[in-house]
């Protein structure tokens, strides 16, 4: 079986891309992963799940409870699964396991769009985008896989809606629910799916389209209401204050390397799309990639409102945005022979951007590794009843965590894999 045979088969192609991306992440984790709990894990995992489980009074309700404005059901479920399976609190094990989720999402997007590349070079550049370590914090922190669940469920939802088949809409609704109970921005997928269903209904005028349009709109309203109800008052100082502050925050987010450059290419994409579809309906233009881009931009807007800055945890959304935008550009430029040169320039620009981001992020990965190793050593000494001197550490362990550890030292020493 040669490479061409593998690439031409959608299933083998997916497996090939998945293995390339997954192995690259495993290598990074093997070198830079540190087996130590961080920050919210002590409350959200140890105090709320693992300790009650070990003491025999774990309630299933805790998996659906709110973490700030989020319901991180799948994160809790996955991490508990590895705790139960390995009989230890091993963050490194979770890091390896969660890598399958984001690798699958990236591989799915590349695989289903393979025909748009029309060249091995553009296909390889797409894989290079998938290999680039954008969300290094989520990769090296075992408690951030909610972003991975959010991405994969959202992508599947819009893909099913874009197929314009009513028999797939119940599955799209199910995966949209999964997206919402992965993380709060999952509520936006109901809205994006509603946009797709609206255009589907305009084109086909079928009652089933109208039914699911109303269903998704209602779910969008209800989920946003729940997020507002469970918002954290202590986070109010982080959100944008007024329209002007929101616009400034959004512009600052779009200054992130790759987002701004990609946005500049919207003009020729819109032009070429118009040229291609001017004799057809808008319904034919709105494929899965356009919906994914709309969802990503909606998430960026929600971040600008709620946090005003694009911290490292949200870089996986940028990763999906860049990959999808690249596919849209390459796919549209492939329709016009006069733009082939422009297409090559764009692909080369992507490579430069990837190199820049990788260089910067590997420096951050090294710094994160050093800090986590110091915390690991400090906690190890603390659990071994050695003196812990907070002032001597450049990355001190918060007192809140020390208090939790102090209450359950015997259990922690047995189950905490550090």
N, C-alpha and C positions, 0 to 999 in steps of 0.2 A: 504494500500500500504506500503510494507516494504522497508528497505534501499536497499536491493539487487535489487528489482524491479526498483527503482529509478536509481541506478548506471548502470544497464544493458541497460536502455533506453538512447540513446545518447542525446536527447533533455532535458530530466529530469536531466540527469547527468550534462549537461552544466549549467542548471539553478541552481542546487544545489551548484556546485563549484563557480559559479558567485556570488551567494548570500553570501557565506562564505567569499570570498575575498572582495567583495564590502562592506559588513557590517564592516569588520575589518578596512577598510580604513575610513569609515564614523566615526567610534569610534575615530580613531586617529585625524581626522580633527576636530571633535567635541571638543576634549580636547586641541589641539594645533594650530588649525587654527585661524588666526588673520585677521580680515576684514580691510585690509589696502593695497592700491596699492604700488607696489615696482618698483624701477628702470625704466626699459624701458616702463612700462605700461603707464607712464605719457605722453610720446611722442606717442608711437605706438597705444595706445587706446584712451586716453582722447583728446589729441590735434588733432589726425588724424581721429578719428572715432566719438566718442561721442559728442564732441563739435560741429563739422560740422553738425552732425545729429540734434542736438538741435537747431542749428541756421538755419537749412533748406537747407544746400548746400552740403550734403554728396554725394560723387561720388562712384559708384560701383567699379571703378578702384582701389580705395584704398585697397580693399580686396585682390587684386592680386599684389600690389606693393611689392618691395623687402624690407625686414628687414635684413640689412647686406646682406649676400649672400643667405638668405633664402626667400622663398615665404611661408608665414604662413597663407594661405587662411583660413583653417579650424579653426585655433585658433581665428582669427579675427571674423569669422562667428559665432562660438560658443559663444564667450564672448559678442558679440553684441546681439545675440539672448537672452541671459539672461538679458542684460541691457534693451532691449526693453520689455521683458516679465515682469520684476519686477519693471520697471521704476526707477531703482537705480543702482549705480555702486557698486555692492556687490561681492567682491572677494570670500567670503565664499560660496555664492551660486554657483559660478563657480567651486570651489573646489569640492563640492558635486557632481555637474553634470559631471565634467570631470573624476571622479573616475569610472564611468560606462565604459569608453572607455578602460582603461588599465585593468580593472577587466574582461572585455569581452575578451580581447586578451589573457590574462593568462589562463582564463577558456577554451577558444577554444583550445589552445595548449594541455592542460591537458586532455580535454575531447576526442579529436580525437585520442589520443595516449593511451587511457585507456587499451586496450588489451595487450600492451607491458609490463605493470606492473606485471600482472599475480599473484598479491598478494595485499591484502588490505594494508599491511604495506608500500609497495613502492608507492601505490596510495596516502596514507596519507602524506608521505614525500613530494610528488609532490605538494600537496595542501599547506603544510607548506612553501615550496619555494614560492608559489604564495602569501602567507600571509605576507612574510617578507618585511618590508618597505625599499627597496633598495633606490629608488629615492625620498628621503624625501623632497628635495627642489621642485621637480616637483609636489609632492602631496600637499604641503602647499603654493605654489605660483600659482596664477590663470593664469599667463601668460606663463606657461611652458607646457601646454597640447599639444604643437606641437610634443613633443616626443611621446605622447600616440597615436596621429594620425599616426605618422611615423611608429610606431611599428605595429599597427593593420592592416594598409593598406599593409605594406610590408609582414607580415605573410600571409595574405589572398592571395596576389599575388603569392608567392612561393608555397603556398598550391595548388592553381589552376594549376600552371605549373606542379607540381609534379604528378597531376592526369593523365598526358599524354593524354589528350583529347583535340583535336583541337577546339572543340566547346566551350571550357572554356577559350581559349587563349585571345579572345577579352575582356573578363571580367578581366583576369589577367593584360592585358595592361591598362585597365581603372583604376584598383586599383593601378597600378604602377604610373600612372599619379597623382592619389590622394596622393600617398606617396611623390612624388616629390614636389607637391604644399603644402605639410605639413611642409617640412624641407629639407634642401640641401642634407643630406645623403640619401634621398629618390632616388636620381639619381643612387645610387649604386644598387638599386633593379632591374633596367633595365639590368644592367650587369649580376647580378646573375641569373635572368630569362633567359638571353641569353645563359648562360652556360647550364642550364637545357634544353633549346630548341635545343642547339647544339647536345647534347647526344640523345635527342629524334629523331632528324633528322638522325643521324648516324644509329640509330636502325631501324627506320621505312621508311626512304627515301621518305617521302611524301612531295608534293609541299607545302601543307599548313604549314608544320613544317618549311620549308625553308623561306616561306613568313614572318612568324611571327618572325623567327630568325633575318632576315634582319631588320624588323620593330623595334624590341627591341634594336638591335645594333645601329640603327640610332638614336633612342630616347636616348640611353645611351650617345652617342657622343654629341647630341644636348644639353641635360640637363647639362652635365659636362662643355660644352662651356658656357652656361648661368651662371653657378656658377662662372666660371673663370672671365667672363665679369663683374659681379656685386660684385666681392670680395671687401672687405673693405681695402683700403690701410693702414688705421690706425691699422689694425690687423696683418700687415706683421711681426712685431716684435715677434708675438706669434708663427709663423709657424717654422717648422724645417728648419735649414740652412744646406743643404747637406745631403747625404745619411747616413753618420756617425751619425749626429744629429737625423735623423729620426729613425734609428735602436735603438739608446739609448732611445729615447722617447717611442718607441713601447715596448721595454723591461720594462721600468718603468711602463707603463700601464698594462702590463701583471703581474706585481707584486701585483696588486690589489687583496685583499683576494677573493678567489674562482677562478679567471681566471687562475692563475698559477697552483693551485691544479688541476683544470680541465684539463689543458693542459698536465699535467703529465700522465693523464689517456688516452691520445690519442693513445699511443703505443699499449696497449692491445685491444683497440677498432679497430684499423687498422688491427691487427693480426686476431681477431675474424671475422671481416668483410671479410677478404681475405679467411679465412678457409671456411666460409659459402658460398661465392659466386665465389670461384675459378673456378667452372665449368660453371658459368653463365657470362653474360655480365655485364659491369660496369653500364649499364643502369638500372639494377634492384637494384643497391645499392643506387642510388641517390634519396632518398625520401625527403619529405618536411623538416624533421629535419636536414638533411645534408645541404640543401640549406639555412635554417635559420642560422645555424652555420657559413656557408661561409659568409653570409651577415653580421652577427655580427662581424666577424673577419675583414671584409672589412671596417666596420664602425670604429673599433678600429684603423685600419691602417690610415684611413682618419683623425681621431682625432690626432694621433701621428704626422701627417704631418701639420695639420692646427693649432693645439693648444698645442701640445707636452705634455699635461697632461690630465688625466681623471678627470675632475671636477665633482661635485656631480650631475650636471644636466644630465650627461650621464650614471648614474648608473642604469637607467631603461633598457638600452641596456645590461648591465651586468646581470640584472635580467633575461631577455629573454635568454641570452647566458647560464646562469647556469641551468635554467629550461630545456632548449632543450638538453644541454649536459647530464644532469641527465637522461633524457628519452632515449637518444641514448645509454648510458652506460648500463642502466637497461635492455633495449630492446635487446642489443647484448649479454649481459651476460646471458640472459634468454635462449639463444639457446644452451648453453653448461652446462651440469650438474656439470662439474668439477669446474666451476667458480662461483657457487652459493655462496660460502663462501666469495669470493672476492666481490661479489655483495652486500652482507650485510655490509661488511666493508666500501664500498663506500657510501652506504646510511647513515651509522652512521657518516662518515666523513662530509657528507652534513649537517647533523643536527648540528654538532659542528660548521661548518662554518656559518650556519644560526644564531646560538646563538651569535657568535662573531660579526657578522655584525649587528644584531639587537641591541646588547648592545651598540655598537659604534654609531649607527645611532640614537638611542633614546636620547643619550647625545647631539648629534647635533640638534635633533628636539627641545629639551628643550632650548638650546642656541638660536636657531632661534626664538622660541616663545618669549623669553625675549626681544630679539632685536626688533622684530616686534611690540611688545606691547609698547615699548618705542617710536618707530616711530609713532605709532598710536596716542599716547597721545600728542606727539609734534605737529602732524598735526592738531589734534582736537583743541588744544589750539591756534594754528596759525590761523585756520579758524574762531575761535571765537574772533579774534582780540586781543588775549593775547600775551604777549612778548615771542618771541622764542629766546632762547639763545643756539646757536649751540655748544659752547665750553663746556657746562655742560652735554652734552649727550655722552655716550659711543658709541652709534650708531646714529650719526647725519644724518639728512635728507639733501641730497645734495642741494646746492644752486639752481641748475637748476630746481629742483622740486618745490622749494619754489617760484621761479619766475613764473612758470606756474600756480601754485595755486593762486598767488597774482593777476594774470590777470582775473581770473574767480571765485573769491571767492563766489559770490552770487549763481552761478550755482552749484559749488562744494558743498556748504553747503546744497543745495536742493537735489542733486543726490548722493553724496558720502556717502556711508553707513559706517561710522566709529564711 
